[in-house]
Amino acid sequence: MSKLAFTNTGVTTGQPVLASQVSQSFDAFTGTGDYAITISGSLTTAANSKLSVGGDLVLADNVSAISQSNFTASAGSGGNVLLKFNENTKLATDSNGITLTGAVTASGGLVANDQIVVLGGGMAITGDSSFAGNINTNSNLTVSGSTFLGNAVTDRISITGSLAMEDPASGTANVSMSVENDEFKLIANQDATSVIGTSQLTIKGSDEAETVAIFNQDSDCQLFFNNVRRVRTVSTGIEVTASSANTGIIVTDGTNDSTRSATATKFNFDGNTYVANESTNPAARVAFSLGGSSAAEAKVAVSSSNDLHVYSGSINVGSGQSTFTGSFGISKGNLNANATQNAVGYQSSEFIIPQQAVDNTPDIIFRYYPWDSTDKGTYPLPPLDNSNNFVVTMHVNLILMERGSTLVNPEAKVGYLEYSSVFGLRGAGYIIEEVTGGGVTIANKTSQVLTSGGGEFFIASGVGDQGYISVRINQSGTPLGAFPQIGGTVRITVAQQIA
């Protein structure tokens, strides 16, 4: 068998070359020249023999196929293997794995124990595949079969960007999921419907130690606050579990709020509070009842004619109070709003004077400030000027009795005093003047408990909203027995000028 002879320009043969021929002239590769072997025929190695190349193995265009039951292409230390098409690299090996440029079609599946990098036209996998390393692609990855990601508790699936789920009918992404700035977003396109199919859906905190919400099929839905259930649906409506008897359903606009608890309904409004029936039915009314919600249980109602109806009992002002406050009255017009000339206003209010002890020095037992309602609860009058004046009448009924645990001869230890007067209020400010002659005593039955003196009106008049009218007991005699106590009522009527 002849040997191949090598020169500095290489060797060309048109005949089949056996490996034995090449190996006999192997020393030629150690020369100073760079030799080449060009084979126009075929290169055949013996069975179980290897073809070892120290540099790159380049397969030119005129090589149609390489056939061998076991073909191993190995580069030198630190080298790689390149597979090209039309001088463009399509597959390259490196220390991390393989890099694929262009589309990859794996009809029978793909098994990779290391990294796969796809740089070009995507990768389509139609069979079962197994990946033990990373898959990096800057193009599309299409998997026609089932995809199983992770097979251990410690496995992790990382998605940079968003995950879009397409509608197979339209081919559009109707739902997308993404994470940005620690915020998880699940976005469905407009008019899309989101369905979670499960018999029980439980939402918990990030540490799974706190329950936020529970949704049960064919049963209740529950909402929690700090791991304590506060709201749940029941067959008849909604159940609210409050933290105490005074808490429950709170309706608020940020400033005003109302609370419906297990025992009461409370309103805390910055402005007006309305209990309203907006029906246009002339028989409609706003009613307050005890014992039920039918018309038969109504105790008080306001009708469409603005009449107040009390169906049973009586009107009791200050019932159960240790100190009487407030007033009961009627009005015509609105004195608060009528601060202009020729306005018409009328108001009559009756005040309670609580029982109190008096001694042998003058005692003021009631004050009326026309400009301030905080002391006795009447409506304040509007600011006065030279064209806006009022007339005020005051009528006082007083009951006196001797103080003590037991009244001996009670007919001699009680008394009664009634008197009245009329006053003018004029601006500026509140200057108060009593009609000439002062108050008129209508009845004075105090001689048994007061040896001298009686009731009177005391006026503090001035400017700058400082004037007031007061009721004073002025007696200097010594009462029989203990000092008496006194109480009663004051009726005040205010009329505004009309011209």
C-alpha positions in Angstrom: 0.0 0.0 0.0 1.5 3.3 -1.0 2.0 6.3 1.2 1.0 9.9 0.7 3.9 12.3 0.1 3.5 15.8 1.6 5.0 19.0 0.4 4.8 22.6 1.6 1.8 23.0 -0.6 0.0 19.9 0.7 -1.2 16.9 -1.3 -4.2 16.3 -3.6 -5.5 12.8 -4.3 -8.4 11.7 -6.5 -8.5 8.2 -5.0 -9.9 6.8 -1.8 -7.5 7.3 1.1 -7.1 4.8 3.9 -6.3 5.9 7.4 -3.2 3.7 7.3 -1.8 5.8 4.4 -2.3 9.0 6.4 -0.9 7.6 9.6 2.3 6.4 7.8 3.0 10.0 6.8 1.9 11.5 10.2 5.4 13.0 10.8 4.9 15.3 7.9 2.6 17.4 10.2 5.5 18.2 12.5 7.4 20.0 9.7 7.8 23.8 9.4 5.4 24.0 6.6 1.6 24.1 6.9 0.3 21.1 4.9 -3.1 20.5 3.6 -4.8 17.3 2.4 -7.4 17.7 -0.3 -9.5 14.6 -1.0 -11.7 14.6 -4.1 -12.9 11.1 -3.2 -13.8 9.7 0.2 -11.9 9.4 3.5 -12.5 6.1 5.2 -11.3 5.0 8.6 -11.2 1.5 9.8 -13.7 0.2 12.3 -13.4 1.6 15.8 -10.7 4.0 14.6 -10.7 7.7 15.4 -10.0 10.8 13.3 -8.2 13.3 15.5 -7.7 16.9 14.3 -5.6 19.3 16.3 -7.3 22.5 14.9 -10.7 23.2 13.6 -12.6 20.7 11.5 -14.1 22.5 8.5 -16.5 20.7 6.2 -16.6 22.4 2.8 -19.5 22.7 0.4 -18.4 19.7 -1.7 -18.8 17.4 1.4 -22.2 15.9 1.0 -22.3 13.6 4.1 -20.3 12.1 6.9 -21.4 8.6 7.7 -20.2 6.7 10.7 -22.0 4.8 13.4 -20.1 6.7 16.1 -18.8 10.1 15.0 -16.9 12.2 17.5 -15.6 15.7 16.7 -13.4 17.0 19.4 -11.4 20.2 19.4 -8.2 20.9 21.2 -8.0 22.2 24.8 -10.4 25.2 25.1 -11.6 24.9 21.5 -15.1 24.4 20.2 -17.0 22.7 17.4 -18.9 24.8 14.8 -21.5 23.6 12.4 -22.2 26.0 9.6 -24.6 26.5 6.7 -23.4 28.6 3.8 -20.5 29.9 5.9 -23.0 31.0 8.7 -22.5 29.3 12.1 -25.7 27.5 13.2 -24.4 25.5 16.2 -21.4 26.2 18.4 -20.1 24.5 21.5 -18.4 26.2 24.4 -17.6 25.7 28.0 -21.3 26.4 29.0 -23.1 24.2 26.5 -24.3 24.8 23.0 -25.4 28.0 21.2 -28.0 27.6 18.4 -28.4 30.4 15.9 -31.6 30.2 13.9 -34.7 28.1 14.3 -34.5 24.7 16.1 -37.1 22.1 15.4 -37.1 19.0 17.7 -39.9 16.7 16.5 -38.9 13.9 18.8 -38.1 15.9 21.9 -35.0 17.5 23.2 -32.9 16.4 26.2 -30.3 18.8 27.6 -28.3 18.4 30.8 -26.7 21.8 30.4 -27.4 25.3 29.0 -29.0 25.9 25.7 -28.8 29.4 24.1 -31.0 30.2 21.1 -30.0 33.5 19.3 -32.0 33.4 16.1 -35.4 32.4 14.8 -36.8 30.5 17.7 -37.2 26.9 18.8 -40.1 24.6 18.2 -40.4 21.4 20.3 -43.2 18.9 19.5 -42.0 15.9 21.5 -41.2 15.2 25.1 -38.2 17.1 26.3 -36.0 17.3 29.4 -33.9 20.3 30.4 -31.6 20.0 33.4 -29.8 23.3 32.7 -30.8 26.8 31.5 -32.7 27.8 28.3 -31.8 31.3 27.1 -33.5 32.6 23.9 -33.9 36.1 22.5 -36.6 34.9 20.1 -39.7 32.7 20.3 -39.9 29.3 22.1 -42.9 27.3 20.9 -43.8 24.1 22.7 -46.6 22.1 21.1 -46.8 19.4 23.8 -47.2 19.6 27.6 -44.6 21.7 29.5 -43.5 20.6 33.0 -41.4 23.2 34.8 -39.6 22.1 37.9 -39.6 18.8 39.6 -38.4 19.6 43.1 -39.4 21.8 46.0 -36.3 23.9 45.5 -36.7 24.4 41.7 -37.5 28.0 40.7 -39.2 29.4 37.6 -38.1 33.0 36.9 -39.9 35.3 34.3 -38.4 38.6 33.5 -41.1 40.8 31.9 -44.7 39.7 31.7 -46.4 36.3 31.2 -49.2 36.6 28.6 -51.9 33.9 28.2 -53.5 33.9 24.8 -57.1 33.0 23.8 -56.8 30.1 21.3 -59.8 31.3 19.5 -58.6 34.8 18.8 -54.9 34.4 19.2 -54.7 37.5 21.4 -53.3 37.8 24.9 -56.4 38.5 27.1 -54.6 38.0 30.4 -51.1 39.1 31.4 -49.2 38.7 34.7 -46.2 40.8 35.7 -44.2 42.0 38.7 -42.9 45.5 38.8 -41.5 47.4 41.9 -42.6 44.6 44.2 -46.2 44.9 42.8 -47.9 41.8 41.4 -50.3 42.6 38.5 -52.9 40.3 37.0 -54.5 42.2 34.1 -57.4 41.0 32.0 -58.4 42.8 28.9 -61.6 44.9 28.8 -64.8 42.8 28.9 -62.7 39.7 29.9 -64.0 37.4 32.6 -61.7 35.9 35.3 -62.7 32.6 36.7 -61.1 30.7 39.6 -62.6 27.3 39.9 -62.2 25.8 43.4 -64.5 24.6 46.2 -62.6 26.9 48.6 -60.4 29.9 47.9 -58.3 31.1 50.8 -56.2 34.3 50.6 -53.4 34.6 53.2 -50.6 37.0 54.0 -47.1 36.7 52.7 -46.0 34.5 55.6 -49.2 32.4 55.3 -49.8 33.0 59.1 -52.7 35.4 58.7 -55.9 34.8 56.8 -57.2 37.7 54.7 -60.3 36.2 53.0 -62.1 32.8 52.5 -64.5 32.1 49.7 -66.5 28.8 50.0 -68.5 27.2 47.2 -72.2 26.8 48.2 -71.5 28.5 51.5 -70.2 31.7 53.0 -67.6 34.3 51.9 -65.5 35.8 54.8 -63.4 38.9 55.2 -60.9 39.3 58.0 -59.1 42.1 59.8 -55.8 41.2 61.5 -56.8 37.5 61.3 -60.2 38.1 62.9 -63.3 37.6 60.8 -65.4 40.7 60.6 -67.8 40.1 57.6 -69.4 37.0 56.2 -72.3 36.3 53.9 -75.2 34.2 55.3 -78.3 32.8 53.6 -80.4 35.9 54.7 -77.8 38.6 54.0 -74.6 39.8 55.6 -73.3 39.3 59.1 -70.9 41.7 60.7 -68.9 40.6 63.8 -67.9 43.7 65.8 -65.2 44.1 68.4 -67.8 45.4 71.0 -71.4 46.2 71.4 -70.8 49.8 70.3 -69.1 49.0 67.0 -70.2 47.4 63.8 -71.1 48.8 60.4 -69.5 52.2 59.8 -70.6 54.4 56.8 -68.3 57.4 56.4 -67.2 60.0 53.8 -64.1 60.8 55.7 -65.7 63.5 57.8 -69.2 62.3 58.7 -69.9 58.7 59.8 -72.7 56.6 61.2 -72.4 53.4 63.1 -74.9 50.5 63.3 -74.0 48.3 66.2 -75.7 45.3 67.7 -77.6 47.5 70.1 -77.8 51.0 68.6 -77.5 53.2 65.5 -75.4 56.3 66.0 -74.8 59.3 63.8 -71.8 61.6 64.0 -72.2 64.2 61.3 -70.4 67.5 60.8 -73.4 69.0 59.2 -77.2 68.4 59.3 -78.6 64.9 60.1 -81.7 63.8 58.3 -84.2 61.0 58.9 -86.1 61.2 55.7 -88.9 59.4 53.7 -88.5 60.5 50.1 -91.8 59.0 48.9 -94.2 61.3 47.1 -97.2 59.5 48.6 -99.2 62.2 50.5 -99.9 59.6 53.2 -96.2 58.9 53.7 -94.6 59.7 57.1 -91.5 59.4 59.1 -92.4 57.4 62.2 -90.6 56.3 65.4 -91.8 53.1 67.0 -91.1 50.6 69.8 -92.0 46.9 69.6 -92.3 46.6 65.8 -92.3 48.4 62.5 -96.0 48.4 61.6 -98.2 51.5 61.9 -99.8 50.1 65.0 -96.4 50.3 66.9 -95.7 53.9 65.8 -95.4 56.3 68.8 -94.3 59.5 67.1 -94.6 60.5 63.5 -94.1 63.5 61.2 -96.7 63.6 58.4 -96.5 65.1 54.9 -98.3 68.2 56.3 -95.4 68.8 58.7 -97.5 68.0 61.7 -95.9 66.2 64.6 -98.1 63.4 65.9 -97.8 61.7 69.3 -100.0 58.7 69.3 -99.5 57.8 73.0 -97.9 59.1 76.1 -96.8 62.7 76.6 -94.1 65.1 75.6 -91.6 65.2 78.5 -88.7 67.6 78.3 -85.8 66.8 80.6 -87.2 63.5 81.9 -84.7 61.5 83.9 -82.2 64.4 84.0 -80.7 65.4 87.3 -80.3 69.0 86.0 -82.9 70.4 83.7 -81.6 71.8 80.4 -83.0 72.8 77.0 -86.4 74.3 76.2 -89.7 73.6 74.4 -91.0 76.2 72.0 -92.6 77.1 68.8 -91.5 79.6 66.2 -92.8 81.4 63.1 -90.2 82.3 60.5 -86.6 81.9 61.2 -85.0 84.5 63.5 -81.6 83.2 62.7 -82.0 84.0 59.0 -84.0 87.2 59.4 -81.2 89.7 60.1 -82.5 92.3 57.7 -85.0 95.1 58.0 -88.7 94.3 57.7 -88.2 90.6 58.4 -90.9 88.7 60.3 -90.0 86.4 63.1 -91.8 84.9 66.2 -90.5 82.5 68.8 -91.9 81.2 72.1 -89.9 78.9 74.3 -90.4 77.6 77.8 -87.4 76.9 80.0 -87.0 74.8 83.2 -85.5 76.5 86.2 -84.0 73.6 88.2 -84.6 73.3 91.9 -81.9 75.2 93.9 -81.4 76.6 97.4 -81.6 80.3 98.1 -80.6 82.2 101.1 -81.2 85.7 102.5 -79.0 87.4 99.8 -80.1 88.1 96.2 -79.7 85.0 94.0 -79.9 84.9 90.2 -81.6 81.6 89.3 -82.0 82.1 85.5 -80.2 84.0 82.8 -81.3 84.6 79.2 -78.6 85.7 76.7 -80.4 86.8 73.5 -77.1 86.4 71.6 -76.0 83.0 72.9 -77.8 79.7 73.1 -75.1 77.8 75.1 -76.4 78.8 78.5 -80.1 77.9 78.4 -80.6 76.4 74.9 -82.8 78.9 73.2 -82.2 80.0 69.7 -79.9 83.0 69.5 -81.1 86.2 67.9 -79.4 87.5 64.8 -77.1 90.6 65.1 -78.9 93.8 65.8 -78.5 97.2 64.1 -80.5 100.4 64.1 -83.1 98.9 61.7 -83.5 95.5 63.2 -85.1 95.4 66.7 -87.0 92.9 68.9 -89.5 92.9 71.7 -89.2 90.2 74.4 -91.7 89.2 77.0 -90.9 87.0 80.0 -93.3 85.2 82.2 -92.1 83.4 85.3 -93.8 80.8 87.5 -91.9 79.8 90.7 -92.6 77.2 93.4 -90.9 77.6 96.8 -90.8 75.1 99.6 -88.9 74.8 102.9 -85.9 72.5 102.7 -85.8 69.5 105.0 -86.5 65.8 105.3 -90.1 66.2 106.5 -92.5 69.1 106.0 -94.4 69.7 109.3 -97.6 71.6 108.5 -96.8 71.6 104.8 -99.5 74.1 103.9 -97.4 76.7 105.8 -94.1 75.7 104.3 -94.7 76.2 100.5 -95.2 79.2 98.3 -95.9 80.4 94.8 -94.8 83.4 92.8 -95.8 84.5 89.3 -94.8 87.7 87.5 -94.0 89.0 84.0 -92.6 91.9 82.1 -91.8 93.2 78.6 -88.4 94.4 77.2 -87.0 96.0 74.1 -83.8 95.0 72.4 -82.2 97.5 70.2 -78.9 97.8 68.4 -76.1 98.2 68.1 -75.2 95.2 70.1 -77.8 94.1 72.6 -79.0 97.1 74.7 -81.9 95.8 76.8 -84.5 98.1 78.5 -87.5 97.1 80.5 -90.8 98.8 80.0 -91.5 101.7 82.4 -92.8 100.4 85.7 -90.9 97.1 85.6 -92.4 93.7 86.0 -95.9 93.0 87.1 -96.5 90.6 90.0 -99.5 88.4 89.2 -99.5 86.3 92.3 -97.3 86.3 95.4 -97.9 83.5 97.9 -94.4 83.4 99.5 -95.1 84.9 102.9 -94.9 81.6 104.6 -91.4 80.8 103.4 -90.1 84.3 102.8 -90.7 86.9 105.4 -90.0 89.7 102.9 -88.9 90.2 99.3 -89.8 88.3 96.2 -88.8 87.7 92.5 -87.7 90.3 90.0 -86.0 90.7 86.6 -82.4 91.9 86.7 -81.0 93.5 83.5 -77.4 93.6 82.4 -77.4 96.0 79.4 -74.5 96.9 77.2 -73.1 96.8 73.8 -71.0 94.2 71.9 -73.3 91.3 72.6 -73.1 91.5 76.4 -76.6 92.3 77.5 -78.8 89.7 79.2 -82.0 89.3 81.2 -82.0 87.3 84.5 -84.5 86.2 87.1 -83.5 87.0 90.6 -84.9 86.2 94.1 -84.3 89.3 96.2 -85.3 88.8 99.8 -83.6 90.0 103.0 -85.9 88.6 105.6 -85.2 85.4 107.5 -87.3 82.4 106.4 -89.0 80.2 108.9 -86.9 77.1 109.5 -84.4 76.2 106.9 -83.7 78.3 103.9 -86.1 77.5 101.1 -85.5 75.9 97.7 -87.0 77.3 94.5 -87.7 76.1 91.0 -90.1 76.6 88.2 -90.4 77.7 84.5 -89.8 80.8 82.4 -91.6 81.4 79.2 -89.9 83.7 76.7 -91.5 85.2 73.7 -89.6 87.1 71.0 -91.2 89.1 68.2 -89.2 90.8 65.4 -90.3 94.1 63.9 -92.0 94.0 60.5 -91.5 97.6 59.4 
